[in-house]
Amino acid sequence: MLGASPKLWKCDPTQVAMAVDDAGAIDVDGDGTIELVVASATTSRDGGTCQSSEVRVLEASSLAQRALFADNPDRNVFSQHMNTLAVLYDVATAEEAPGILERITVAGAGIDAPPGMFMSTYYFAWYLVRAFEHAGMTDRYVDLLHTWRELLKLNYTTWPESRGDTRSDTHAWSAHPTADLLGLIAGIQPAAPGYSRVRIAPLLGHLTSLDAIAATPKGAVSVRYRVANGKLTAQIERPQDLPGEFVWQGNRYPLTRAHTRLVLGVSR
């Protein structure tokens, strides 16, 4: 992260040993503060206690210093990957997360990164989308899809693994918009374990018409949205034994019937 100095922690033999094989979030020195691990660590174990260990981390710093998380101790390599995971796993604070996500993407350019930063592949953008969702910025999702729209201009009918000379033109992970169009845009998601409740919270952006159907263990949930004259008309069909709610622009509406029709105001 910018402004932070590398620090080498050595494990106290009285503490339980840890092993870190990749970048991640961990309280290295046991002081209750999460540090960002940027290098591998090795430990030896004897009866569950740490005999020797070294972990290279970047020391926690103030909000002003933590503009972005770096990939290396010299703080001269940056990537969407490091900052995406820092947001997703709460290494970055809730206050820092929106600014970080804004700085690692380019407005109007989908998932593209700014110049000089390593950019996500199509498949790794799954984590980028989850980070936006985790930070309460799902309203940006429609803009992130710009990258997939550009693939249509290249005559793709499936989603490639990565940009350029990709090794796979049909990559399952790169197809994650298929799930998020239902879960984020149409807004149909489980609200309790086992899909015992449903939560429908659409993010229509500039869309004025959308029909969608999602499978659940209790049967299909279908939605039909129409936006006109400053009003959203939402029609929801769901199994009678699947309770849930409809969420629109901060307001919640219980779904008490198998068929529900709502006419609600739209604020852009």
C-alpha positions as CSV (number, residue, x, y, z in Angstrom):
1,M,0.0,0.0,0.0
2,L,1.2,3.5,-0.6
3,G,3.1,5.1,2.2
4,A,3.7,1.9,4.1
5,S,7.1,0.5,4.9
6,P,7.9,-3.2,4.7
7,K,8.1,-4.8,8.2
8,L,9.4,-8.3,9.1
9,W,7.5,-10.0,11.9
10,K,9.0,-13.0,13.6
11,C,6.7,-15.5,15.3
12,D,6.6,-15.7,19.0
13,P,7.3,-19.3,20.0
14,T,4.3,-19.2,22.4
15,Q,1.9,-18.5,19.5
16,V,0.3,-21.1,17.3
17,A,2.2,-21.5,14.0
18,M,0.8,-20.1,10.8
19,A,1.5,-21.0,7.1
20,V,0.8,-18.5,4.4
21,D,1.4,-19.5,0.8
22,D,-0.1,-16.6,-1.1
23,A,-1.3,-13.0,-0.6
24,G,-4.0,-12.8,2.1
25,A,-5.3,-11.1,5.2
26,I,-4.0,-12.1,8.6
27,D,-3.3,-10.7,12.0
28,V,0.4,-11.6,11.9
29,D,1.6,-10.2,15.2
30,G,-1.5,-10.9,17.3
31,D,-2.3,-7.3,18.1
32,G,-5.8,-7.4,16.7
33,T,-4.9,-5.5,13.5
34,I,-5.1,-7.1,10.1
35,E,-1.9,-6.8,8.1
36,L,-1.7,-7.6,4.3
37,V,0.7,-10.5,3.6
38,V,2.5,-10.0,0.4
39,A,5.1,-12.8,0.5
40,S,5.2,-16.4,1.5
41,A,5.8,-17.6,5.0
42,T,7.3,-20.8,6.4
43,T,6.8,-22.2,9.8
44,S,7.9,-25.3,11.8
45,R,5.6,-26.9,14.2
46,D,6.2,-28.8,17.4
47,G,3.2,-29.7,19.4
48,G,1.1,-27.0,17.8
49,T,3.4,-24.2,18.7
50,C,5.5,-22.0,16.4
51,Q,9.3,-22.7,16.5
52,S,10.4,-20.4,13.7
53,S,8.6,-18.2,11.2
54,E,9.1,-15.1,9.1
55,V,6.3,-13.3,7.3
56,R,6.9,-10.2,5.2
57,V,4.0,-7.8,5.4
58,L,3.1,-4.2,4.7
59,E,2.5,-2.3,7.9
60,A,-0.9,-0.7,8.5
61,S,-1.1,3.0,7.6
62,S,-3.5,5.9,7.7
63,L,-6.3,6.4,5.3
64,A,-4.4,9.1,3.5
65,Q,-1.5,6.8,2.9
66,R,-3.6,3.8,1.9
67,A,-4.5,5.1,-1.6
68,L,-3.9,1.6,-3.2
69,F,-2.5,-1.7,-2.1
70,A,0.8,-2.7,-3.7
71,D,1.8,-6.1,-5.0
72,N,5.3,-5.9,-3.7
73,P,7.3,-4.4,-0.7
74,D,8.9,-1.8,-2.9
75,R,5.3,-0.5,-3.7
76,N,6.0,-0.1,-7.4
77,V,3.8,-2.8,-8.8
78,F,0.0,-2.5,-8.6
79,S,-2.8,-4.8,-9.8
80,Q,-6.6,-5.0,-9.8
81,H,-6.2,-8.4,-8.2
82,M,-4.5,-7.2,-5.0
83,N,-6.9,-4.4,-4.5
84,T,-9.9,-6.4,-5.4
85,L,-9.0,-9.0,-2.7
86,A,-8.2,-6.3,-0.2
87,V,-11.7,-5.0,-0.6
88,L,-13.4,-8.4,-0.7
89,Y,-11.7,-9.7,2.4
90,D,-11.9,-6.5,4.5
91,V,-8.3,-5.7,4.5
92,A,-9.5,-2.3,3.2
93,T,-12.0,-0.6,5.5
94,A,-15.6,0.0,4.5
95,E,-14.7,3.7,4.1
96,E,-11.7,3.0,1.9
97,A,-13.3,0.3,-0.3
98,P,-15.4,2.6,-2.7
99,G,-12.5,4.8,-3.4
100,I,-10.2,1.9,-4.1
101,L,-12.7,0.3,-6.6
102,E,-13.1,3.7,-8.3
103,R,-9.3,4.0,-8.7
104,I,-8.7,0.5,-10.1
105,T,-11.3,0.8,-12.8
106,V,-11.9,3.3,-15.6
107,A,-15.3,5.0,-16.0
108,G,-17.1,3.8,-19.1
109,A,-14.5,1.1,-19.9
110,G,-16.0,-1.9,-18.1
111,I,-13.4,-3.8,-16.1
112,D,-10.4,-2.1,-17.6
113,A,-7.7,-0.9,-15.3
114,P,-5.9,2.5,-15.4
115,P,-2.6,2.6,-17.3
116,G,0.3,1.0,-15.4
117,M,-1.8,-1.4,-13.4
118,F,-2.2,-5.2,-14.1
119,M,-5.7,-5.8,-15.3
120,S,-8.1,-8.6,-14.5
121,T,-8.9,-11.3,-17.0
122,Y,-12.6,-11.9,-17.8
123,Y,-12.8,-14.8,-15.4
124,F,-11.0,-13.0,-12.5
125,A,-13.5,-10.2,-12.9
126,W,-15.9,-12.5,-10.9
127,Y,-14.0,-11.4,-7.8
128,L,-14.0,-7.8,-9.0
129,V,-17.8,-7.9,-9.2
130,R,-18.0,-9.5,-5.8
131,A,-15.9,-6.7,-4.4
132,F,-18.2,-4.1,-5.9
133,E,-21.1,-6.0,-4.4
134,H,-19.4,-6.3,-1.0
135,A,-18.7,-2.5,-1.0
136,G,-22.4,-1.7,-1.7
137,M,-21.7,-0.6,-5.2
138,T,-23.8,-3.0,-7.2
139,D,-25.3,0.0,-9.1
140,R,-22.0,0.0,-11.1
141,Y,-22.5,-3.5,-12.4
142,V,-24.3,-2.5,-15.6
143,D,-21.2,-0.4,-16.5
144,L,-18.8,-3.2,-15.8
145,L,-20.7,-5.3,-18.5
146,H,-19.3,-2.9,-21.1
147,T,-16.3,-5.3,-21.5
148,W,-18.6,-8.2,-22.5
149,R,-20.5,-6.0,-24.9
150,E,-17.3,-5.2,-26.6
151,L,-16.7,-9.0,-27.1
152,L,-19.8,-9.1,-29.3
153,K,-18.1,-6.7,-31.7
154,L,-15.3,-9.3,-32.1
155,N,-17.9,-11.9,-33.2
156,Y,-17.6,-13.9,-30.0
157,T,-20.6,-16.1,-29.3
158,T,-19.0,-17.5,-26.1
159,W,-16.8,-15.9,-23.4
160,P,-13.0,-16.3,-23.7
161,E,-10.7,-16.9,-20.8
162,S,-8.6,-13.8,-21.3
163,R,-7.9,-10.9,-23.6
164,G,-5.9,-11.2,-26.8
165,D,-4.5,-14.6,-27.9
166,T,-6.5,-16.6,-25.4
167,R,-6.0,-20.3,-24.9
168,S,-9.8,-20.8,-24.4
169,D,-12.6,-19.2,-26.3
170,T,-15.2,-20.9,-24.2
171,H,-14.4,-20.4,-20.5
172,A,-17.0,-21.2,-17.9
173,W,-15.7,-18.7,-15.3
174,S,-15.8,-15.8,-17.9
175,A,-19.5,-16.5,-18.2
176,H,-20.3,-15.2,-14.7
177,P,-22.6,-12.4,-16.1
178,T,-25.0,-15.3,-16.8
179,A,-25.4,-15.7,-13.0
180,D,-25.2,-12.0,-12.2
181,L,-27.9,-11.0,-14.7
182,L,-30.3,-13.0,-12.6
183,G,-28.8,-12.3,-9.2
184,L,-28.0,-8.6,-9.6
185,I,-29.8,-7.1,-12.5
186,A,-33.1,-9.0,-12.1
187,G,-32.2,-9.2,-8.4
188,I,-33.4,-12.7,-7.6
189,Q,-31.3,-14.2,-4.8
190,P,-31.7,-16.5,-1.8
191,A,-32.3,-14.7,1.4
192,A,-31.7,-17.6,3.8
193,P,-29.9,-21.0,3.7
194,G,-31.4,-23.6,1.4
195,Y,-33.3,-20.9,-0.5
196,S,-36.0,-21.0,2.2
197,R,-36.6,-17.3,1.5
198,V,-36.2,-15.2,-1.6
199,R,-35.0,-11.6,-1.9
200,I,-35.7,-9.7,-5.1
201,A,-33.8,-6.4,-5.4
202,P,-33.4,-5.4,-9.1
203,L,-30.7,-3.1,-10.3
204,L,-32.2,-1.9,-13.6
205,G,-29.9,1.0,-14.3
206,H,-31.1,2.5,-17.6
207,L,-33.1,-0.6,-18.6
208,T,-36.8,0.0,-19.1
209,S,-37.9,-3.6,-19.7
210,L,-36.8,-6.9,-18.3
211,D,-38.3,-10.4,-18.0
212,A,-36.4,-13.1,-16.0
213,I,-37.0,-16.5,-14.5
214,A,-34.8,-18.1,-11.8
215,A,-34.9,-21.7,-10.6
216,T,-35.2,-22.4,-6.9
217,P,-35.6,-25.6,-4.9
218,K,-39.3,-24.8,-4.4
219,G,-40.0,-23.9,-8.0
220,A,-39.5,-21.0,-10.5
221,V,-39.5,-17.4,-9.5
222,S,-40.3,-15.1,-12.4
223,V,-40.2,-11.3,-12.6
224,R,-41.4,-8.8,-15.2
225,Y,-40.3,-5.2,-15.0
226,R,-41.4,-2.2,-17.0
227,V,-40.3,1.4,-16.4
228,A,-42.3,4.2,-17.9
229,N,-43.4,7.8,-16.9
230,G,-41.3,7.7,-13.8
231,K,-42.8,4.5,-12.5
232,L,-41.7,0.9,-12.1
233,T,-44.3,-1.8,-12.7
234,A,-43.0,-5.1,-11.2
235,Q,-44.9,-8.4,-11.5
236,I,-43.5,-11.2,-9.4
237,E,-44.6,-14.9,-9.6
238,R,-43.2,-17.2,-6.9
239,P,-44.1,-20.5,-5.2
240,Q,-46.7,-19.9,-2.5
241,D,-44.5,-21.7,0.1
242,L,-41.4,-19.5,-0.7
243,P,-41.7,-16.4,1.5
244,G,-39.7,-13.3,0.7
245,E,-39.5,-9.6,-0.1
246,F,-39.1,-7.1,-2.9
247,V,-36.6,-4.3,-2.4
248,W,-36.6,-1.2,-4.5
249,Q,-34.6,1.9,-3.9
250,G,-34.2,1.3,-0.1
251,N,-37.7,0.3,0.6
252,R,-38.9,-3.3,1.4
253,Y,-42.2,-4.8,0.3
254,P,-43.2,-8.2,1.7
255,L,-44.3,-10.8,-0.8
256,T,-47.5,-12.3,0.7
257,R,-49.1,-13.8,-2.4
258,A,-48.0,-16.1,-5.2
259,H,-48.5,-13.3,-7.6
260,T,-47.6,-9.7,-6.7
261,R,-47.9,-6.6,-8.7
262,L,-46.2,-3.4,-7.5
263,V,-46.2,0.1,-9.1
264,L,-43.4,2.2,-7.5
265,G,-41.7,5.5,-8.1
266,V,-38.4,5.7,-9.9
267,S,-35.7,8.1,-8.8
268,R,-32.6,8.3,-11.1
